[in-house]
Amino acid sequence: MACNASDLAPLLSATVNLTEAATYLCSQFSDTAYAVNNTYLLFSAYLVFAMQLGFAMLCAGSVRAKNTMNIMLTNVLDAAAGGLSYYLFGYAFAFGSPSNGFIGRHFFGLREFPSRQADYSHFLYQWAFAIAAAGITSGSIAERTQFVAYLIYSSFLTGFVYPVVSHWFWSGDGWASPVKSDNNLLFGSGAIDFAGSGVVHMVGGIAGFWGAFIEGPRIGRFDRSGRSVVLRGHSASLVVLGSFLLWFGWYGFNPGSFLTISAELW
């Protein structure tokens, strides 16, 4: 509802009802704060999503020219297939409260959503985090992963693995959540992970480690005698471009983790 002088003038007369005036003004500030916070979170989600382009450019420049299309396609799969699996299952497993301490159980396919706890801006922001976790892994298994295999991996990580871990730490019901009322973990503080150092980067890093371990080295990485062979990336320009895009996206990743920008004064 818009706030203008003609609306306020009758309330601010000499015979003003202070309670009524305060209620009216509070409603105006509440609506404004809601709009500002959602705009801030949406803009932060757009910045985090732009990091997918950074991952794509960085990885493309770091591999040999013949594998450029393959590595860029993996980043497209993270956004597309990962987005679909997170929409159908991931968000529900992560933030489907009320639930148990291990996994969420509401909002599958965003049914009965938005709720009093979250809006579409929150879903979009958390989806961007989920595909960022999947994108971390793509460089670890570059130049030796088939399309179908990566499709299965990306869908499974964004639809189940990452959401379950994020539920543990960021949902109000998670067993390690710092906002859980009866959490006695770590002297009652819970596990505080502000911007995903563990939830996002540890999940992506561990997935990348096991992917590289299972698939083994790239073909040609070692010669017949077992000595390592340097496989240089084909474009330093793409590496620098990707690095700056990731840097730029981080201004949505970390500041956006506050989820709000306006102070709750009313």
FENDA-V673664 format. One record per residue. RES is the residue in one small letter. NEAR is the number of other ideal C-beta (glycine too) atoms within 12 Angstrom. D_LAST is the distance of its C-alpha to the last C-alpha in Angstrom with 2 decimals. Layout:
# FENDA-V673664
{{RES | NEAR | D_LAST} {RES | NEAR | D_LAST}}
This chain:
# FENDA-V673664
{{m | 14 | 16.62} {a | 12 | 17.39} {c | 18 | 15.95} {n | 10 | 18.83} {a | 10 | 20.27} {s | 10 | 22.39} {d | 16 | 19.55} {l | 17 | 17.69} {a | 14 | 20.99} {p | 16 | 21.85} {l | 23 | 18.58} {l | 18 | 18.86} {s | 12 | 22.43} {a | 8 | 24.03} {t | 10 | 23.71} {v | 16 | 20.02} {n | 14 | 18.42} {l | 13 | 15.34} {t | 11 | 13.86} {e | 17 | 14.68} {a | 20 | 13.37} {a | 16 | 9.89} {t | 15 | 10.01} {y | 24 | 11.49} {l | 23 | 9.22} {c | 18 | 6.10} {s | 20 | 8.86} {q | 22 | 9.96} {f | 21 | 7.24} {s | 20 | 7.22} {d | 19 | 10.97} {t | 21 | 11.24} {a | 21 | 9.63} {y | 23 | 12.00} {a | 21 | 14.84} {v | 20 | 14.52} {n | 26 | 14.44} {n | 28 | 17.35} {t | 20 | 19.26} {y | 27 | 19.00} {l | 34 | 20.25} {l | 27 | 22.96} {f | 24 | 24.17} {s | 35 | 24.36} {a | 34 | 26.36} {y | 25 | 28.71} {l | 32 | 29.38} {v | 41 | 30.17} {f | 35 | 32.38} {a | 31 | 34.21} {m | 42 | 35.27} {q | 40 | 37.69} {l | 31 | 39.57} {g | 35 | 39.62} {f | 42 | 41.09} {a | 38 | 43.60} {m | 34 | 44.79} {l | 35 | 44.97} {c | 44 | 46.95} {a | 37 | 49.13} {g | 30 | 50.17} {s | 33 | 50.88} {v | 33 | 53.35} {r | 26 | 56.75} {a | 19 | 56.98} {k | 16 | 58.48} {n | 29 | 55.40} {t | 24 | 52.79} {m | 18 | 52.33} {n | 28 | 52.06} {i | 41 | 49.31} {m | 31 | 47.28} {l | 26 | 47.66} {t | 44 | 46.17} {n | 39 | 42.91} {v | 28 | 42.97} {l | 36 | 43.53} {d | 46 | 40.50} {a | 32 | 38.26} {a | 23 | 40.17} {a | 31 | 41.47} {g | 46 | 38.59} {g | 29 | 36.12} {l | 23 | 38.02} {s | 36 | 38.31} {y | 44 | 34.65} {y | 31 | 33.75} {l | 23 | 36.24} {f | 35 | 35.90} {g | 44 | 33.98} {y | 47 | 30.36} {a | 35 | 31.23} {f | 40 | 32.92} {a | 48 | 30.06} {f | 43 | 26.90} {g | 36 | 28.42} {s | 30 | 26.63} {p | 17 | 27.45} {s | 28 | 30.59} {n | 20 | 32.68} {g | 24 | 32.52} {f | 20 | 34.96} {i | 28 | 34.04} {g | 35 | 31.65} {r | 25 | 33.08} {h | 27 | 30.85} {f | 35 | 30.09} {f | 25 | 33.69} {g | 19 | 34.09} {l | 26 | 30.38} {r | 16 | 31.21} {e | 16 | 28.40} {f | 23 | 26.03} {p | 19 | 23.22} {s | 20 | 21.63} {r | 10 | 18.29} {q | 23 | 18.71} {a | 30 | 19.84} {d | 26 | 20.67} {y | 20 | 23.71} {s | 28 | 22.26} {h | 34 | 22.20} {f | 33 | 25.76} {l | 31 | 26.97} {y | 42 | 25.65} {q | 47 | 27.26} {w | 40 | 30.42} {a | 42 | 30.72} {f | 51 | 30.58} {a | 52 | 33.23} {i | 47 | 35.67} {a | 45 | 35.19} {a | 46 | 36.41} {a | 51 | 39.37} {g | 52 | 40.10} {i | 39 | 40.54} {t | 43 | 43.56} {s | 45 | 45.36} {g | 39 | 46.80} {s | 32 | 48.15} {i | 35 | 50.34} {a | 37 | 51.19} {e | 33 | 54.65} {r | 27 | 55.64} {t | 32 | 53.43} {q | 16 | 54.40} {f | 17 | 52.14} {v | 14 | 52.11} {a | 19 | 51.50} {y | 36 | 48.46} {l | 25 | 47.14} {i | 21 | 47.37} {y | 37 | 45.77} {s | 44 | 42.80} {s | 31 | 42.12} {f | 27 | 42.47} {l | 42 | 40.29} {t | 48 | 37.35} {g | 35 | 37.79} {f | 31 | 38.37} {v | 35 | 38.76} {y | 48 | 35.62} {p | 47 | 33.36} {v | 36 | 34.71} {v | 38 | 34.12} {s | 42 | 30.56} {h | 39 | 29.96} {w | 36 | 31.25} {f | 38 | 28.79} {w | 42 | 25.69} {s | 41 | 25.43} {g | 28 | 23.78} {d | 32 | 27.27} {g | 34 | 29.37} {w | 26 | 31.81} {a | 29 | 30.83} {s | 33 | 27.07} {p | 24 | 25.02} {v | 22 | 22.22} {k | 29 | 24.81} {s | 11 | 24.38} {d | 13 | 28.13} {n | 24 | 29.16} {n | 13 | 31.71} {l | 20 | 32.73} {l | 16 | 33.08} {f | 10 | 32.36} {g | 14 | 29.33} {s | 15 | 27.44} {g | 26 | 28.69} {a | 26 | 29.78} {i | 23 | 27.12} {d | 27 | 27.88} {f | 19 | 25.15} {a | 26 | 26.82} {g | 33 | 29.86} {s | 19 | 32.55} {g | 23 | 33.90} {v | 38 | 32.56} {v | 40 | 33.57} {h | 24 | 36.18} {m | 24 | 37.95} {v | 35 | 38.32} {g | 39 | 39.68} {g | 23 | 41.86} {i | 23 | 43.40} {a | 34 | 44.07} {g | 29 | 45.68} {f | 18 | 47.79} {w | 19 | 49.19} {g | 30 | 49.77} {a | 23 | 51.78} {f | 13 | 53.59} {i | 17 | 54.65} {e | 23 | 55.67} {g | 15 | 57.36} {p | 20 | 58.07} {r | 26 | 58.47} {i | 15 | 61.99} {g | 17 | 63.80} {r | 19 | 61.53} {f | 15 | 64.56} {d | 13 | 68.23} {r | 7 | 71.10} {s | 7 | 71.49} {g | 9 | 67.82} {r | 9 | 66.78} {s | 12 | 63.42} {v | 16 | 63.43} {v | 12 | 60.78} {l | 22 | 59.07} {r | 14 | 57.36} {g | 26 | 54.61} {h | 20 | 55.80} {s | 22 | 53.13} {a | 16 | 51.46} {s | 16 | 49.68} {l | 27 | 47.82} {v | 25 | 46.92} {v | 18 | 45.38} {l | 23 | 43.59} {g | 35 | 42.16} {s | 23 | 41.08} {f | 20 | 39.10} {l | 31 | 37.49} {l | 30 | 36.40} {w | 19 | 35.11} {f | 21 | 33.12} {g | 35 | 31.72} {w | 25 | 30.57} {y | 22 | 27.78} {g | 33 | 26.25} {f | 33 | 27.45} {n | 20 | 25.88} {p | 21 | 22.71} {g | 37 | 21.96} {s | 31 | 22.11} {f | 18 | 18.55} {l | 26 | 17.88} {t | 23 | 14.64} {i | 22 | 14.33} {s | 21 | 10.79} {a | 11 | 8.72} {e | 13 | 5.74} {l | 10 | 3.78} {w | 17 | 0.00}}
